[in-house]
Amino acid sequence: MKIRNGFVTNSSSSSFIIGKANDNTVTIDSVYQEIKELYKQYYKSCSEMYSYVEEYYPDVFEVVTEKRGKYLHSKKSWDCTKIADTQLRLMFGLDHYEELPEIIDWIGCETYKDYVNFWTPRMEIGVHAPFYIRDFSCNDPYIPLDFSTQMRECSGDNGNGIESDILAWYFPWIENIKYDCDSCPDNEYCYKEECQETKQQFMGKEIPRDQACLYILGKICICSECGYIPDFIVKKLSEMSEYSCNHMG
């Protein structure tokens, strides 16, 4: 398990990097609008799946209703459930593990700023936001909707380790490319082939240190924790991403 400070506090953090450094069409709000559309698709598909299950699979699944929404409880053996799941994935792109929320209450937030304003007071009483979005091209102060940072205002890395730890996840030997193998402080336990590959990729390139995530990874980062975003949406975000990992550990 990789233990890191700031953004990556355990092995379950998620990140999805959208857009290249020079892509001016990709902004926090454009990515936020895409996420909203994905959630609308998810809710529609999930609602249709639950209606289908209630009509055609009442002997296989029990629909359990709670305050937060609905979930499916399997009433049959694993083999029987697996057959039903195959059909559900073909029809809806989902399986029976997906929960149907009562309502996605933040979906009415028109802009990402509205989304932040919606979640900030809720997080102050311990209710987590499903994600937040970071623009690696901008060093203006921002508040990460993340309990691991105590929601302190950040600017770039600013001691929280947020950006350097994301970069180190995808390129763990990026800090070592300035050394040759004999003088490298990590030469006893590094993965030499991976380190050499990173060195060949970036040696000689002038990359501003305070914008390393922007020029190496991409422009916009969706930050979350594994399980906070439904798998249906995780798959769609991964397809859109320059780099992505739903379980950084």
C-alpha positions as a Markdown table, in Angstrom:
| # | Residue | x | y | z |
|---|---|---|---|---|
| 1 | Met | 0.0 | 0.0 | 0.0 |
| 2 | Lys | 1.2 | 3.5 | -0.8 |
| 3 | Ile | 0.7 | 6.0 | 2.0 |
| 4 | Arg | 0.9 | 9.7 | 1.0 |
| 5 | Asn | 0.0 | 13.0 | 2.5 |
| 6 | Gly | -2.5 | 15.5 | 1.2 |
| 7 | Phe | -4.7 | 14.3 | -1.7 |
| 8 | Val | -3.6 | 10.7 | -1.5 |
| 9 | Thr | -4.1 | 9.7 | 2.1 |
| 10 | Asn | -4.9 | 6.0 | 1.5 |
| 11 | Ser | -5.0 | 3.5 | -1.2 |
| 12 | Ser | -8.5 | 4.4 | -2.4 |
| 13 | Ser | -8.1 | 7.9 | -3.9 |
| 14 | Ser | -9.2 | 8.5 | -7.5 |
| 15 | Ser | -8.1 | 10.9 | -10.2 |
| 16 | Phe | -9.1 | 11.5 | -13.8 |
| 17 | Ile | -7.0 | 13.9 | -15.9 |
| 18 | Ile | -9.0 | 15.6 | -18.8 |
| 19 | Gly | -7.5 | 17.6 | -21.6 |
| 20 | Lys | -4.0 | 18.5 | -22.7 |
| 21 | Ala | -2.0 | 21.4 | -21.4 |
| 22 | Asn | -2.7 | 23.7 | -24.4 |
| 23 | Asp | -6.4 | 22.8 | -24.9 |
| 24 | Asn | -8.3 | 26.0 | -24.2 |
| 25 | Thr | -11.6 | 24.4 | -24.8 |
| 26 | Val | -11.3 | 22.3 | -21.6 |
| 27 | Thr | -12.2 | 24.2 | -18.4 |
| 28 | Ile | -13.4 | 23.3 | -15.0 |
| 29 | Asp | -16.9 | 24.3 | -16.0 |
| 30 | Ser | -16.9 | 22.4 | -19.3 |
| 31 | Val | -15.7 | 19.2 | -17.4 |
| 32 | Tyr | -18.3 | 19.8 | -14.7 |
| 33 | Gln | -21.1 | 20.0 | -17.4 |
| 34 | Glu | -19.8 | 16.7 | -18.8 |
| 35 | Ile | -19.9 | 15.1 | -15.4 |
| 36 | Lys | -23.5 | 16.3 | -14.8 |
| 37 | Glu | -24.6 | 14.8 | -18.1 |
| 38 | Leu | -23.0 | 11.5 | -17.2 |
| 39 | Tyr | -24.8 | 11.5 | -13.8 |
| 40 | Lys | -28.1 | 12.2 | -15.7 |
| 41 | Gln | -27.4 | 9.2 | -18.0 |
| 42 | Tyr | -26.5 | 7.1 | -15.0 |
| 43 | Tyr | -29.7 | 8.0 | -13.2 |
| 44 | Lys | -31.9 | 7.3 | -16.3 |
| 45 | Ser | -30.2 | 4.0 | -17.0 |
| 46 | Cys | -30.3 | 3.0 | -13.3 |
| 47 | Ser | -34.0 | 3.9 | -13.0 |
| 48 | Glu | -34.8 | 1.8 | -16.2 |
| 49 | Met | -32.8 | -1.1 | -14.8 |
| 50 | Tyr | -34.7 | -1.1 | -11.5 |
| 51 | Ser | -38.0 | -1.0 | -13.3 |
| 52 | Tyr | -36.9 | -3.9 | -15.5 |
| 53 | Val | -35.7 | -5.9 | -12.5 |
| 54 | Glu | -39.0 | -5.4 | -10.7 |
| 55 | Glu | -40.9 | -6.7 | -13.7 |
| 56 | Tyr | -38.7 | -9.5 | -15.0 |
| 57 | Tyr | -36.5 | -10.6 | -12.1 |
| 58 | Pro | -38.7 | -10.5 | -9.0 |
| 59 | Asp | -37.5 | -14.0 | -8.0 |
| 60 | Val | -33.8 | -13.1 | -8.4 |
| 61 | Phe | -33.6 | -9.7 | -6.8 |
| 62 | Glu | -35.4 | -7.9 | -4.0 |
| 63 | Val | -35.6 | -4.1 | -4.4 |
| 64 | Val | -34.8 | -2.6 | -1.0 |
| 65 | Thr | -35.9 | 1.0 | -0.4 |
| 66 | Glu | -34.1 | 3.2 | 2.1 |
| 67 | Lys | -34.0 | 6.9 | 2.9 |
| 68 | Arg | -31.1 | 7.5 | 0.6 |
| 69 | Gly | -32.6 | 5.5 | -2.3 |
| 70 | Lys | -32.8 | 1.8 | -3.5 |
| 71 | Tyr | -30.5 | -1.1 | -3.9 |
| 72 | Leu | -30.9 | -4.7 | -5.1 |
| 73 | His | -30.6 | -7.7 | -2.8 |
| 74 | Ser | -29.8 | -11.0 | -4.5 |
| 75 | Lys | -32.3 | -13.8 | -3.5 |
| 76 | Lys | -30.7 | -16.5 | -5.6 |
| 77 | Ser | -27.3 | -18.3 | -5.9 |
| 78 | Trp | -24.3 | -16.6 | -7.3 |
| 79 | Asp | -24.6 | -18.5 | -10.6 |
| 80 | Cys | -28.2 | -17.4 | -11.1 |
| 81 | Thr | -27.3 | -13.8 | -10.2 |
| 82 | Lys | -24.4 | -13.8 | -12.6 |
| 83 | Ile | -26.7 | -14.8 | -15.5 |
| 84 | Ala | -29.0 | -11.9 | -14.6 |
| 85 | Asp | -26.1 | -9.5 | -14.3 |
| 86 | Thr | -24.9 | -10.4 | -17.8 |
| 87 | Gln | -28.3 | -9.5 | -19.2 |
| 88 | Leu | -28.4 | -6.2 | -17.2 |
| 89 | Arg | -25.0 | -5.2 | -18.4 |
| 90 | Leu | -25.9 | -5.8 | -22.0 |
| 91 | Met | -29.2 | -3.8 | -21.7 |
| 92 | Phe | -28.2 | -1.0 | -19.4 |
| 93 | Gly | -24.4 | -1.0 | -19.0 |
| 94 | Leu | -25.0 | -1.7 | -15.2 |
| 95 | Asp | -25.0 | -4.6 | -12.8 |
| 96 | His | -27.1 | -5.2 | -9.7 |
| 97 | Tyr | -24.5 | -3.6 | -7.4 |
| 98 | Glu | -25.4 | -0.1 | -8.6 |
| 99 | Glu | -27.6 | 1.8 | -6.2 |
| 100 | Leu | -30.4 | 4.0 | -7.3 |
| 101 | Pro | -30.2 | 7.3 | -5.4 |
| 102 | Glu | -33.4 | 8.9 | -4.2 |
| 103 | Ile | -32.3 | 12.1 | -5.8 |
| 104 | Ile | -29.0 | 13.6 | -7.0 |
| 105 | Asp | -29.5 | 16.8 | -5.1 |
| 106 | Trp | -26.5 | 18.7 | -6.5 |
| 107 | Ile | -27.4 | 18.2 | -10.1 |
| 108 | Gly | -29.3 | 21.5 | -10.1 |
| 109 | Cys | -26.0 | 23.4 | -9.5 |
| 110 | Glu | -25.5 | 25.3 | -12.8 |
| 111 | Thr | -21.8 | 26.0 | -12.4 |
| 112 | Tyr | -18.9 | 24.4 | -10.6 |
| 113 | Lys | -18.8 | 27.4 | -8.2 |
| 114 | Asp | -22.4 | 26.6 | -7.4 |
| 115 | Tyr | -21.4 | 23.0 | -6.8 |
| 116 | Val | -18.7 | 24.1 | -4.3 |
| 117 | Asn | -21.0 | 26.4 | -2.5 |
| 118 | Phe | -23.6 | 23.6 | -2.3 |
| 119 | Trp | -21.1 | 21.1 | -0.8 |
| 120 | Thr | -19.0 | 23.3 | 1.5 |
| 121 | Pro | -21.6 | 23.6 | 4.4 |
| 122 | Arg | -22.5 | 19.9 | 4.0 |
| 123 | Met | -18.9 | 18.8 | 4.3 |
| 124 | Glu | -18.6 | 20.9 | 7.5 |
| 125 | Ile | -21.1 | 18.6 | 9.1 |
| 126 | Gly | -19.4 | 15.4 | 7.7 |
| 127 | Val | -21.3 | 14.8 | 4.4 |
| 128 | His | -18.8 | 14.1 | 1.7 |
| 129 | Ala | -18.9 | 15.5 | -1.9 |
| 130 | Pro | -18.6 | 12.9 | -4.6 |
| 131 | Phe | -15.7 | 14.8 | -6.4 |
| 132 | Tyr | -14.0 | 18.1 | -6.8 |
| 133 | Ile | -12.2 | 19.5 | -9.8 |
| 134 | Arg | -8.7 | 21.1 | -10.0 |
| 135 | Asp | -7.3 | 23.2 | -12.9 |
| 136 | Phe | -3.6 | 22.5 | -13.2 |
| 137 | Ser | -3.1 | 25.5 | -15.4 |
| 138 | Cys | -4.3 | 27.9 | -12.7 |
| 139 | Asn | -2.4 | 28.7 | -9.4 |
| 140 | Asp | -5.2 | 30.8 | -7.9 |
| 141 | Pro | -6.2 | 29.7 | -4.4 |
| 142 | Tyr | -8.9 | 27.1 | -4.2 |
| 143 | Ile | -10.6 | 24.9 | -1.5 |
| 144 | Pro | -10.4 | 21.2 | -2.2 |
| 145 | Leu | -13.6 | 19.4 | -1.2 |
| 146 | Asp | -11.6 | 16.7 | 0.5 |
| 147 | Phe | -11.6 | 15.8 | 4.2 |
| 148 | Ser | -7.9 | 14.8 | 4.0 |
| 149 | Thr | -6.9 | 18.4 | 3.5 |
| 150 | Gln | -9.3 | 19.6 | 6.2 |
| 151 | Met | -10.7 | 21.7 | 3.3 |
| 152 | Arg | -8.0 | 24.3 | 3.8 |
| 153 | Glu | -7.5 | 26.9 | 1.1 |
| 154 | Cys | -4.7 | 25.7 | -1.2 |
| 155 | Ser | -2.6 | 27.3 | -3.9 |
| 156 | Gly | -0.7 | 24.9 | -6.1 |
| 157 | Asp | 1.0 | 22.3 | -3.9 |
| 158 | Asn | 1.1 | 24.7 | -0.9 |
| 159 | Gly | 2.4 | 22.0 | 1.5 |
| 160 | Asn | -0.6 | 19.7 | 1.1 |
| 161 | Gly | 1.1 | 17.4 | -1.4 |
| 162 | Ile | -2.0 | 17.3 | -3.6 |
| 163 | Glu | -0.4 | 17.8 | -7.0 |
| 164 | Ser | 3.0 | 16.3 | -6.4 |
| 165 | Asp | 1.4 | 13.1 | -5.1 |
| 166 | Ile | -0.9 | 12.8 | -8.2 |
| 167 | Leu | 2.2 | 13.3 | -10.4 |
| 168 | Ala | 4.2 | 10.8 | -8.3 |
| 169 | Trp | 1.4 | 8.2 | -8.7 |
| 170 | Tyr | 1.5 | 8.2 | -12.5 |
| 171 | Phe | 5.3 | 8.8 | -12.7 |
| 172 | Pro | 6.8 | 7.5 | -9.4 |
| 173 | Trp | 10.4 | 8.1 | -10.5 |
| 174 | Ile | 10.0 | 11.6 | -11.9 |
| 175 | Glu | 12.1 | 13.2 | -9.1 |
| 176 | Asn | 15.0 | 10.7 | -9.9 |
| 177 | Ile | 15.6 | 11.5 | -13.6 |
| 178 | Lys | 18.2 | 14.2 | -12.7 |
| 179 | Tyr | 20.5 | 11.4 | -11.3 |
| 180 | Asp | 22.4 | 8.7 | -12.9 |
| 181 | Cys | 21.9 | 5.3 | -11.4 |
| 182 | Asp | 25.2 | 5.3 | -9.3 |
| 183 | Ser | 24.4 | 8.6 | -7.6 |
| 184 | Cys | 20.6 | 8.2 | -7.3 |
| 185 | Pro | 19.5 | 8.0 | -3.6 |
| 186 | Asp | 16.9 | 5.4 | -4.5 |
| 187 | Asn | 19.0 | 3.1 | -6.5 |
| 188 | Glu | 18.8 | 0.2 | -4.1 |
| 189 | Tyr | 15.0 | -0.2 | -4.3 |
| 190 | Cys | 13.9 | 1.5 | -7.5 |
| 191 | Tyr | 12.4 | -0.2 | -10.6 |
| 192 | Lys | 15.3 | 0.6 | -12.9 |
| 193 | Glu | 13.5 | -0.2 | -16.2 |
| 194 | Glu | 10.6 | 2.1 | -15.2 |
| 195 | Cys | 12.9 | 4.8 | -14.0 |
| 196 | Gln | 14.9 | 4.7 | -17.2 |
| 197 | Glu | 11.8 | 4.9 | -19.3 |
| 198 | Thr | 10.7 | 8.0 | -17.4 |
| 199 | Lys | 14.2 | 9.5 | -17.8 |
| 200 | Gln | 14.1 | 8.9 | -21.6 |
| 201 | Gln | 10.6 | 10.5 | -21.8 |
| 202 | Phe | 11.4 | 13.7 | -20.0 |
| 203 | Met | 15.2 | 14.3 | -20.0 |
| 204 | Gly | 16.1 | 17.6 | -21.7 |
| 205 | Lys | 12.6 | 19.0 | -21.5 |
| 206 | Glu | 12.1 | 22.3 | -19.8 |
| 207 | Ile | 9.1 | 21.8 | -17.6 |
| 208 | Pro | 8.3 | 24.5 | -15.0 |
| 209 | Arg | 8.3 | 22.8 | -11.6 |
| 210 | Asp | 5.1 | 24.6 | -10.5 |
| 211 | Gln | 3.3 | 23.4 | -13.6 |
| 212 | Ala | 4.6 | 19.9 | -13.9 |
| 213 | Cys | 1.2 | 18.3 | -13.5 |
| 214 | Leu | -0.1 | 20.5 | -16.3 |
| 215 | Tyr | 2.6 | 19.7 | -18.9 |
| 216 | Ile | 3.2 | 16.1 | -17.9 |
| 217 | Leu | -0.4 | 14.9 | -17.1 |
| 218 | Gly | -2.9 | 17.3 | -18.5 |
| 219 | Lys | -5.1 | 20.3 | -17.7 |
| 220 | Ile | -8.1 | 19.4 | -15.6 |
| 221 | Cys | -8.1 | 16.8 | -12.7 |
| 222 | Ile | -11.3 | 15.3 | -11.3 |
| 223 | Cys | -10.4 | 14.2 | -7.7 |
| 224 | Ser | -12.4 | 11.7 | -5.7 |
| 225 | Glu | -12.3 | 8.5 | -3.7 |
| 226 | Cys | -12.9 | 5.0 | -5.0 |
| 227 | Gly | -16.6 | 4.3 | -4.5 |
| 228 | Tyr | -17.8 | 7.9 | -4.4 |
| 229 | Ile | -18.5 | 8.0 | -8.1 |
| 230 | Pro | -20.6 | 5.2 | -9.6 |
| 231 | Asp | -18.7 | 2.6 | -11.7 |
| 232 | Phe | -20.8 | 3.5 | -14.7 |
| 233 | Ile | -19.5 | 7.1 | -14.6 |
| 234 | Val | -15.9 | 6.0 | -13.7 |
| 235 | Lys | -15.8 | 4.0 | -16.9 |
| 236 | Lys | -17.0 | 6.9 | -19.0 |
| 237 | Leu | -14.5 | 9.3 | -17.3 |
| 238 | Ser | -11.6 | 6.9 | -17.8 |
| 239 | Glu | -12.4 | 6.8 | -21.5 |
| 240 | Met | -12.2 | 10.6 | -21.7 |
| 241 | Ser | -9.0 | 10.9 | -19.7 |
| 242 | Glu | -5.4 | 11.4 | -20.6 |
| 243 | Tyr | -4.6 | 9.5 | -17.3 |
| 244 | Ser | -6.9 | 7.9 | -14.9 |
| 245 | Cys | -7.0 | 5.6 | -11.8 |
| 246 | Asn | -10.0 | 4.8 | -9.7 |
| 247 | His | -8.0 | 3.1 | -6.9 |
| 248 | Met | -4.6 | 4.8 | -6.4 |
| 249 | Gly | -3.0 | 2.2 | -4.3 |
